[in-house]
Amino acid sequence: MKKEFVINYQRQWDKDGTCYRQTINITRETLDKLKDILQAEVFLPRWNKDDYEKRLYLKNSFGKIENGFVFMNLTQRDFFNKYLKLKLKDRNTCFRVIG
């Protein structure tokens, strides 16, 4: 069985042809928890007008599993890494759903 939070650098492509060069193994349970944290962050009333773009990128198309992978943008990667505390590189990143 694959271990959770293992990072590999094999290339993955989403349906639009974007190349993701950093993949994190994650369980569906952990993914669901991260989705809940993201939803709570996006809909908090504390956001001000200066944070509009960050808020927009956080809620932009996250969570759909495509062939076992969940693709995210760089803002979402940075947000999730606050909780996961992994040593991520500045690359397009996706989650690989395991178990």
DAJO-V238477 format. One line per field, one symbol per residue. ss: DSSP state (a for helix, b for strand, c for the rest). phi: phi as a letter, one per 30 degrees, with the letter a starting at -180 (. if undefined). A space follows every 50 residues. Layout:
# DAJO-V238477
ss->???
phi->???
This chain:
# DAJO-V238477
ss->ccccccbbcccbbcccccbbcbbbbbbaaaaaaaaaaaaaaaccccccaa aaaaaaaaaccccccbccbbbccaaaaaaaaaaaccccccccbbbbbbc
phi->.dddidcbcddbbdddjdcccbbcdbddddddddddddddddcddddcdd ceddddddcdhbjddchibbcbcdddedddddcdhcdccdbdbbccdch
